[in-house]
């Protein structure tokens, strides 16, 4: 009886795809223990609606226009450190997972998550817990080893290479020597266990280190 009398979990959905929001809304509508309080189509709107409604849980898409989900997570937590935010995305790259969790998201779900997984996540997060799907947990454990993370400069170099720049061109753009770029690339290949530059770029995109 006590459970049935409990106030519903108030949820804010932030996603720039209307169909995605409609799907989640339909799931929430079928569960009396959940209540949709607001929908946002971009990160800036998500921050504003959070401040207005102070929901119990936020489902936050990481890639949105105007302000990204990553930026919105940071802004919401700066406003209210106890906010419970679940990162929501179609992309399972471990770098994206790590970035969202490092900022303060308490859980992470892929958009193709089963309905039961979504409901379990909302319940767990609202109760103060953390929820990571087995796939996401495995991705994190497989790639987060000491020393294998690319530095900010290495990511910058790899991004230039991914855009078709030669070592010489990358050196000119960054104001360093070509040997410095070669040194960065050697380190990148080693950390990513990549065979060559193209392979390194592919790995970085797949792991969410580089945006697509």
Backbone as a ProteinNet text record, in pm:
[ID]
protein_1_A
[PRIMARY]
XXXXXXXXXXXXXXXXXXXXXXXXXXXXXXXXXXXXXXXXXXXXXXXXXXXXXXXXXXXXXXXXXXXXXXXXXXXXXXXXXXXXXXXXXXXXXXXXXXXXXXXXXXXXXXXXXXXXXXXXXXXXXXXXXXXXXXXXXXXXXXXXXXXXXXXXXXXXXXXXXXXXXXXXXXXXXXXXXXXXXXXXXXXXXXXXXXXXXXXXXXXXXXXXXXXX
[TERTIARY]
82.7	0	86.4	195.4	282.9	343	378.3	440.1	342.3	214.2	115.7	83.3	104.2	74.8	192.4	308.3	428.1	410	470.5	463.7	537.6	487.3	554.3	691	777.6	910.4	892.8	934.3	914.6	1033.9	1006.6	1110.7	1111	1230.6	1250.7	1324.1	1272.1	1336	1399.1	1526.2	1594.8	1651.3	1592.3	1636.1	1586.5	1671.3	1630.3	1548.1	1524.3	1442.6	1302.1	1200.9	1063.5	1015.6	1051.2	1005.8	1064.9	1188.4	1251	1178.9	1148.1	1075.6	937.4	871.5	738.5	743.4	848.6	862.3	879.9	965.3	987.9	862.7	796.3	672.6	568.3	558.3	462	494.2	621.8	662.7	625.6	652.3	621.7	470.6	394.4	249	186.1	252.9	200.1	235.6	309.4	353	311.3	214.5	164.4	271.1	380.5	486.6	581.4	554.7	640	556.4	613.5	541.5	634.9	597.7	673.4	638.4	739.2	711.5	748.2	841.6	880.7	962.7	962.6	1043	1127.7	1253.8	1343.9	1399.5	1416.7	1468.3	1615.1	1673.7	1817.2	1869.9	2001	2061.2	2024.4	2018.7	1986	1845.1	1752.8	1615.3	1609.3	1691.7	1694.4	1735.5	1835.7	1882.4	1772.2	1707.9	1600.9	1484.3	1446	1333.2	1368.3	1495.1	1535.6	1519.1	1565	1555	1408.8	1323.4	1181.7	1108.5	1137.5	1058.2	1129.4	1260.7	1339.6	1292.4	1302.1	1257.7	1344.6	1293.1	1368.9	1481.1	1453.4	1550.4	1545.6	1662	1671.4	1726.7	1659.2	1712.6	1771.7	1904.3	1973.8	2046.8	1999.3	2070.3	2203.4	2311.9	2442.4	2469.4	2407.2	2434.7	2308.3	2303.6	2189.2	2237.9	2152.7	2191.7	2187.8	2237.2	2239.5	2335.4	2308.9	2398.6	2396.8	2513.4	2519.3	2472.4	2441.2	2402.6	2513.7	2637.3	2752.8	2756.8	2738.8	2739.3	2619.5	2506	2385.7	2400.7	2464	2488.3	2571.9	2677.6	2765.3	2688.8	2605	2529.5	2427.1	2358.3	2257.2	2322.4	2433.5	2501.2	2565	2602.3	2654.4	2542.8	2420.6	2304.3	2256.2	2255.7	2207.1	2291.5	2386	2483.5	2421	2298.4	2232.8	2144.6	2146.7	2064.2	2098.5	1994.6	2013.5	1995	2104.2	2101	2146.6	2067.1	2100.6	2136.4	2257.9	2300.6	2234.3	2177.7	2103.5	2158.1	2197.5	2255	2245.9	2259	2262.3	2403.2	2499.4	2639.5	2700.3	2758.4	2811.6	2960	3022.3	3167.2	3208.7	3314.5	3353.2	3397.5	3453.4	3495.6	3374.7	3264.9	3142.3	3086.2	3090.1	3042.9	3124.2	3254.9	3343.9	3326	3308.2	3294.1	3166.8	3056.7	2930.1	2936.5	2992.9	3001.5	3098.2	3205.9	3304.1	3243	3154.7	3088.8	2989.8	2938.3	2843.9	2716.2	2699.8	2584.5	2593.4	2480.2	2483.9	2463.5	2414.8	2392.9	2399.4	2395.3	2411.5	2331.7	2247.2	2167.3	2179	2181.2	2173.2	2026.4	2000.9	1863.1	1787.2	1859.7	1791.7	1768.5	1785.5	1762.7	1618.9	1601.4	1467.4	1388.1	1257.8	1168.1	1191.8	1206.6	1226.9	1357	1459.7	1588	1573.7	1497.8	1473.6	1401.5	1298.1	1220.8	1305.1	1385.9	1473.2	1574.7	1626.7	1724.1	1663.5	1544.9	1478.9	1455.1	1411.7	1385.4	1513.2	1619.4	1747.3	1807.4	1805.6	1863.7	1786.7	1654.8	1572.9	1598.8	1629.5	1656.1	1796.6	1874.6	2008.7	2119.4	2083.7	2183.6	2237.3	2327.2	2382.1	2343	2319	2277	2354.4	2428.8	2499.1	2463.9	2425.7	2395.5	2522.5	2511	2629.5	2719.2	2657.1	2735.3	2821.9	2763.3	2837.2	2946.7	2914.8	3014.4	3131.9	3102.6	3207.7	3295.7	3233.7	3309.6	3404.1	3354.6	3437.5	3555	3528	3634.7	3736.5	3691.7	3782.2	3880.9	3843.6	3927.3	3987.7	3938.8	3990.7	4103.4	4219.3	4338	4433.1	4507.9	4602.1	4698.9	4714.9	4813.6	4764.1	4640	4595.3	4508.4	4481.4	4398.2	4480.6	4422.9	4491.9	4489	4597.4	4601.7	4519.4	4490.5	4413.7	4486	4618.9	4694.2	4692.1	4700	4695.5	4560.4	4453.8	4320.7	4312.4	4373.2	4375.1	4450.6	4565.2	4645.2	4567.4	4508.1	4434.2	4313.7	4252.5	4141	4184.2	4301.2	4353.9	4385.4	4440.8	4471.8	4342.8	4240.8	4111.5	4049.5	4081.4	4028.1	4112.7	4209.4	4286.6	4416.5	4458.2	4583.3	4704.3	4810.5	4936.8	5006.4	5111.3	5188.5	5241.8	5288.8	5345	5237.6	5120.9	5011.8	4965.5	4955.6	4914.6	5014.7	5143.4	5248.3	5233.7	5204.4	5186	5064.8	4958.1	4836.1	4852.5	4933.9	4952.6	5075.4	5155.6	5273.8	5383.5	5395.4	5500.5	5579.2	5681.8	5760.2	5693	5730.9	5677.1	5719.8	5839.9	5885.9	5798.4	5748.8	5659.9	5530.5	5477.7	5355.3	5380.6	5494.8	5528.4	5537	5591.6	5599.8	5462	5372.2	5234.4	5167	5187.3	5124.7	5177.8	5305	5362.4	5296.2	5277.1	5212	5066	4997.3	4856.7	4840.7	4925.3	4917.9	4939.7	5033.9	5063.1	4946.3	4892.1	4782.6	4655.8	4630.9	4508.7	4530.3	4654.9	4689.5	4647.5	4676.2	4637.2	4752	4715.9	4816.8	4874.1	4789.7	4833.6	4740.5	4763.8	4685.6	4535.8	4501.4	4360.7	4294.5	4365.7	4314.2	4293.6	4386.8	4376.3	4252.8	4227.9	4110.3	3982.6	3977	3859.2	3833.4	3939.4	3926.3	3876.5	3933.7	3895.9	3750	3701.8	3560.7	3470.6	3506.1	3426.4	3417.9	3525.8	3528.2	3477.6	3438	3381.9	3487	3613.3	3720.3	3713.5	3679.6	3656.4	3510.8	3453.7	3315.3	3304.9	3185.6	3165.7	3090.7
-120.3	0	125.7	122.1	238.5	272.6	165.5	189.5	254.7	210	264.9	410.6	448.5	584.7	679.1	623.4	705.9	800.7	917.3	1014.9	960.1	987.3	936.6	1000.7	929.7	981.9	1081.5	1203.7	1311.4	1314.8	1306	1288.5	1402.1	1449.8	1545.1	1472.6	1481.3	1420.8	1531	1514.5	1609.8	1532.9	1553.9	1485.3	1565.8	1582.7	1664.2	1587.5	1459	1380.2	1361	1422.9	1412.5	1268.6	1181.7	1043	972.7	1005.5	946.5	991.9	1120.4	1173	1109	1092	1031.9	887.7	815.1	676.5	666.1	750.7	749.3	796	896.4	947	836.3	755.5	645.1	543.4	516.6	423.3	479.9	608.4	670.6	672.3	696.3	706.3	575.2	465.9	333.5	293.9	380.3	347.2	456.8	428.8	529.9	581.1	507.1	549.8	650.4	686.4	780.7	895.4	1014.2	1132.1	1217.8	1241.7	1331.7	1475.7	1553.8	1692.9	1792.5	1753.5	1846.8	1774.8	1832.5	1781.7	1895.7	1866.5	1966.4	1914.9	2008.2	1970.6	2004.8	2075.1	2104.6	2124.1	2132.1	2140.1	2264.7	2378.8	2503.6	2498.8	2444.1	2430.5	2333.7	2229.2	2130.9	2196.6	2281.3	2351	2441.2	2517	2608.1	2531.3	2419.4	2341.3	2271.1	2234	2173	2273.6	2395.3	2499	2530.3	2519.6	2550.8	2439.7	2313.2	2200.8	2117.9	2124.7	2046.1	1898.7	1828.8	1689.4	1597.9	1479.1	1381	1319.6	1294.6	1232.2	1300.3	1319.1	1375	1269	1247.4	1163.1	1258.7	1258.8	1361.2	1301.9	1336.2	1299.6	1375.6	1309.2	1374.4	1464.2	1435.2	1513.4	1587.3	1716.1	1800.1	1934.7	2006	2138.9	2244.8	2363.8	2481.8	2461.4	2361.1	2323.7	2172	2109.4	1962.9	1909.7	1781.2	1718.3	1723.4	1708.9	1715.4	1851.8	1959.4	2094.8	2116.5	2059.4	2074.7	2002.6	1885.4	1811.8	1897.1	1956.4	2040.6	2159.7	2222.4	2340.6	2305.9	2195.3	2154.3	2120.6	2048.7	2010.7	2131	2231	2353.7	2427	2415.5	2477.3	2395.8	2263.8	2173.5	2046.8	2040.6	1930.6	1794.4	1792.6	1665.3	1615.6	1682.8	1640.2	1497.4	1422.7	1283.2	1278.4	1261.8	1268.7	1137.2	1088.9	968	1009.6	982.2	1014.2	916	969.6	889.1	915.6	809.8	830.4	704.6	722.8	608.6	552.4	628.6	594	537	417.2	351.4	365.1	466.6	482.4	502.9	438.4	445.7	584.4	662.4	798.3	885	867.8	940.4	899.9	769.7	719.8	782.6	773.5	824.8	974.3	1048.2	1193.6	1230.9	1163.7	1193.4	1158.3	1042.8	1001.3	1088.4	1129	1213.5	1349.2	1398.9	1526.2	1516.5	1395.4	1379.7	1305.5	1260.7	1176.8	1049.4	1003.7	887.3	756.8	764.3	643	676.1	571.4	587.1	479	517.4	420.7	445.9	338.8	351.1	364.4	433.9	459.8	334.7	229.4	105	15.1	73.1	-0.9	-50.5	-172	-227.4	-146.7	-150.4	-74.7	-110.2	-239.1	-281.9	-226	-214.5	-159.8	-12.3	60.2	202	220.2	141.4	152.9	119	14.8	-24.9	85.2	146	253.6	371.9	414.6	528.2	501.5	380.9	344.9	343.5	285.3	275.3	413	496.3	629.8	715.7	707.3	785.1	744	616	565.2	599	666.3	707.1	618.5	519.2	426.8	467.3	385.4	404.3	283	307	197.8	203.5	97.8	85.3	-50	-50.1	-176.6	-261	-393	-478.3	-442	-402	-366.5	-243.9	-143.2	-21.4	-47.7	-124.2	-156.8	-232.3	-323.7	-400.1	-309.8	-216.1	-122.2	-39.5	8.1	89	9.1	-112	-192.9	-236.4	-249.3	-295.7	-189	-61.5	45.1	140.1	141.4	236.8	176.9	163.9	116.2	232.7	234	343.6	360.1	482.8	510.7	500.5	449.6	433.7	549	646	759	859.3	906.6	1007.1	1141	1216.7	1351	1444.9	1562.9	1661.7	1698	1710.6	1744.2	1627.9	1505.3	1389.4	1380.5	1410.5	1411.2	1521.4	1635	1746.5	1706.2	1642.3	1597.1	1494.2	1397.6	1292.9	1351.2	1453.5	1519.3	1585.4	1646.2	1707.8	1601.8	1491	1381.3	1324.2	1311.4	1258.1	1347.6	1476.9	1572.1	1579.6	1489	1478.9	1556.7	1611	1687.1	1595.1	1632.1	1557.8	1596.8	1523.8	1560	1702.9	1737.5	1870.6	1978.1	1954.9	2051.7	2063.6	1951.4	1952.7	2031.2	2014.3	2086.7	2237.3	2278.4	2420.4	2476.8	2401.3	2448.1	2460.7	2373.4	2374.9	2454.1	2498.8	2576.7	2495.7	2368.4	2281.6	2221.4	2144.4	2082.3	1954.9	1913.9	1789.8	1670.3	1675.5	1566.8	1553.8	1668.5	1664.8	1592.3	1620	1552.3	1402.4	1367.7	1225.4	1157.3	1230.1	1174.9	1151.3	1246.9	1230.9	1111.9	1099.7	988.9	853.8	847	722	684.8	783.4	759.7	718.8	785.3	755	611.6	571.2	435.9	332.6	361.1	268.9	258.2	373.1	373.7	308	326.5	270.8	132.1	83.3	-46.2	-47.2	64.7	81.9	45.3	-4.4	-45.2	74.3	173.9	291.2	408.2	520.2	640.8	619.2	555.8	533.4	446.5	342.8	253.2	328.9	418	496.8	585.6	648.5	734.9	653.3	535.1	449.3	407.3	369.7	329.6	446.3	564.5	683	720.2	704.9	734.8	631.4	503.8	397.2	407	455.4	466.2	600.1	688.4	816	919.4	890.9	986.1	1102.9	1071.4	1173.5	1172.3	1291.2	1298.8	1260.8	1221.4	1183.1	1293
0	0	0	80.9	89.2	-46.1	-121.4	-251	-347.3	-342.2	-434.2	-401.3	-274.4	-232.8	-255.1	-289.7	-307.4	-424.9	-412.2	-521.5	-643	-763.3	-883.7	-903.6	-973.3	-1007.8	-1121	-1098.7	-1195.5	-1291.4	-1422	-1522.6	-1625.4	-1657.4	-1767.5	-1879.2	-2000.6	-2117.7	-2201.7	-2234.9	-2323.5	-2441.9	-2558.2	-2679.5	-2799.2	-2900.5	-3014.8	-3117.5	-3094.4	-3186	-3127.9	-3187.8	-3136.4	-3121.2	-3216.2	-3208	-3086.9	-3053.1	-2935.3	-2809.6	-2803.3	-2687	-2677.2	-2791.7	-2791.4	-2741.4	-2780.2	-2736.2	-2586.1	-2531.7	-2387.2	-2314	-2369.3	-2309.3	-2299.6	-2404.1	-2405.5	-2295.7	-2275	-2169.8	-2033.2	-2013.6	-1885.4	-1858.9	-1964.5	-1949.4	-1904.2	-1934.5	-1898.1	-1754.9	-1686.6	-1551.1	-1453.6	-1366.8	-1273.6	-1175.5	-1161.8	-1071.6	-1134.1	-1260.5	-1332.7	-1387.2	-1389.5	-1440.2	-1524.5	-1649.5	-1735.5	-1699.4	-1661.4	-1622.8	-1732.1	-1822.9	-1929.1	-2034.9	-2156.1	-2266.9	-2323.1	-2351.7	-2410.2	-2542.1	-2637.1	-2767.2	-2787.3	-2690	-2696.5	-2554.8	-2541.4	-2410.2	-2331.8	-2400.2	-2331.3	-2273.8	-2353.1	-2306	-2188	-2193.1	-2083.8	-1952.6	-1958.4	-1838	-1782.4	-1870.8	-1828.5	-1766.5	-1829.6	-1779.5	-1648.4	-1634.5	-1508.1	-1394.2	-1416.7	-1314.2	-1280.9	-1382.3	-1361.8	-1287.1	-1324	-1271.1	-1163.7	-1158	-1063	-1060.5	-1171.7	-1178.9	-1092.7	-1064.4	-985.9	-1069	-1196.7	-1286.1	-1422.4	-1483.2	-1618.5	-1712.3	-1825	-1932.6	-2035.6	-2047	-2125.5	-2245.8	-2365.6	-2487.8	-2489.5	-2529	-2525	-2644.7	-2758.8	-2879.3	-2923.4	-2888.8	-2923.5	-2974.9	-3048.6	-3100.1	-2991.1	-3023.4	-2936.6	-2819.9	-2737	-2628.2	-2618.3	-2619.3	-2616.3	-2481.2	-2479.5	-2354.1	-2251.8	-2298.9	-2208.6	-2139	-2216.2	-2159.3	-2067	-2105.2	-2023.6	-1890	-1892.6	-1767.5	-1672.6	-1726.7	-1644.4	-1588.5	-1671	-1628.2	-1520.7	-1538.1	-1439.9	-1306.2	-1311.3	-1186.7	-1117.9	-1195.6	-1135.6	-1061.4	-1112.6	-1050	-930	-946.2	-840.1	-840.1	-749	-745.9	-722.2	-666.2	-635.9	-750.7	-863.4	-976.9	-1017.5	-1052.2	-1094.3	-1245.7	-1318.4	-1464.9	-1526.3	-1619.9	-1695.4	-1837.6	-1878.4	-2014.8	-2110.9	-2218.3	-2315.1	-2453.9	-2525.1	-2657.6	-2742.5	-2872.3	-2963.5	-2971.4	-2918.2	-2938.1	-2811.3	-2820.8	-2702.9	-2683.9	-2742.8	-2729.3	-2585	-2542.7	-2402.7	-2361	-2452.4	-2416.7	-2384.1	-2457.2	-2428.5	-2293.2	-2264.8	-2136.5	-2024.2	-2036.7	-1932.6	-1913.2	-2022.6	-2013	-1938.1	-1970.6	-1904.2	-1755.5	-1724.1	-1584.3	-1505.9	-1571.3	-1504.2	-1467.8	-1553.3	-1526.5	-1411.2	-1389.2	-1279	-1312.3	-1438.3	-1469.8	-1385.8	-1334.4	-1245.9	-1320.7	-1442.6	-1521.4	-1669.5	-1750.3	-1893.8	-1964	-2057.6	-2132.3	-2281.8	-2359	-2503.5	-2543	-2652.1	-2691.4	-2733.8	-2768.7	-2805.2	-2683.4	-2563.9	-2440.7	-2432.9	-2382.7	-2367.6	-2265.6	-2280.4	-2192	-2045.1	-2017.2	-1879.3	-1822.1	-1908	-1863.3	-1827.8	-1908.5	-1882.2	-1749.6	-1727	-1604	-1482.3	-1494.3	-1383.4	-1354.4	-1460.8	-1445.4	-1370.9	-1411.5	-1347.3	-1199.8	-1168.8	-1030.1	-947.2	-1004.9	-934.1	-909.3	-1012.9	-1002.8	-902.4	-906.8	-813.7	-669.1	-649.4	-514.5	-466.4	-552.5	-513	-564.3	-647.8	-699.4	-835	-887.1	-1021.3	-1104.8	-1232.3	-1319.4	-1450.1	-1478.2	-1605.3	-1665.1	-1792.3	-1856.9	-1863.4	-1870.9	-1880.8	-1998.6	-2111.5	-2229.8	-2204	-2138	-2109.6	-2006.7	-1902.9	-1800.3	-1861.3	-1955	-2020	-2105.1	-2175.9	-2258.2	-2173.3	-2060.3	-1971.9	-1918.2	-1870.3	-1811.3	-1915.3	-2040.1	-2145.9	-2189.5	-2172.8	-2227.3	-2125.8	-2004	-1907.6	-1825.2	-1886.8	-1819	-1798.8	-1688.2	-1664.1	-1780.7	-1827	-1930.4	-2072	-2093.4	-2232.1	-2280.3	-2194.2	-2234.8	-2314.7	-2425.8	-2505.6	-2433.6	-2446.6	-2388.7	-2476.8	-2424.1	-2500.2	-2630.5	-2625.1	-2746.1	-2845.1	-2795.8	-2885.6	-2955.2	-2884.2	-2945.1	-3050.6	-3021.1	-3115.9	-3242.5	-3226	-3339.9	-3421.7	-3354.6	-3425.1	-3498.1	-3439.5	-3506.6	-3636.2	-3636.1	-3758	-3863	-3818.7	-3910.2	-3968.3	-3883.5	-3928.9	-4035.6	-4030.9	-4129.3	-4256.4	-4267.8	-4390.7	-4392.8	-4280.1	-4275.6	-4265.8	-4334.7	-4324	-4194.4	-4159.8	-4040.5	-4051.7	-4171.2	-4191.9	-4174.1	-4232.3	-4220.4	-4075	-4006.3	-3865.7	-3781.8	-3814.4	-3742.2	-3762.3	-3886	-3915.1	-3840.6	-3838.3	-3773.2	-3622.6	-3565.2	-3420.3	-3376.7	-3473.8	-3441	-3374.8	-3415.1	-3360.6	-3477	-3447.7	-3553.3	-3602.3	-3721.5	-3776.5	-3692.1	-3636	-3549.3	-3424.8	-3376.3	-3260.3	-3295.3	-3413.7	-3458.4	-3473.2	-3528.7	-3544.3	-3408.1	-3310	-3175	-3115.4	-3137.6	-3089.8	-3157.3	-3288.3	-3360.7	-3313.1	-3283.5	-3232.4	-3100.4	-3013.3	-2884.9	-2904.4	-2998.1	-3025.7	-3074.2	-3169	-3222.6	-3113.2	-3023.8	-2914.8	-2817.4	-2777.1	-2679.4	-2733.3	-2862.5	-2922.6	-2981.5	-2977.1	-3039.1	-3185.3	-3252.8	-3393.1	-3486.8	-3603.7	-3702.1	-3778.3	-3803.4	-3878.2	-3846.3	-3915.1	-3889	-3912.1	-4023.1	-4055.2	-3949.6	-3908.6	-3805.7	-3674.4	-3641.6	-3518.5	-3521.2	-3636.3	-3650.6	-3633.5	-3694.4	-3684.6	-3540.2	-3469.5	-3329.5	-3246.2	-3270	-3193.3	-3214.9	-3337.6	-3366.8	-3300	-3310.3	-3251.8	-3099.8	-3038.9	-2892.5	-2843	-2934.6	-2892.8	-2856.1	-2886.2	-2857.1	-2954.1	-3080	-3181.7	-3218.6	-3239.1	-3283	-3429.6	-3471.3	-3611.5	-3684.7
[MASK]
++++++++++++++++++++++++++++++++++++++++++++++++++++++++++++++++++++++++++++++++++++++++++++++++++++++++++++++++++++++++++++++++++++++++++++++++++++++++++++++++++++++++++++++++++++++++++++++++++++++++++++++++++++

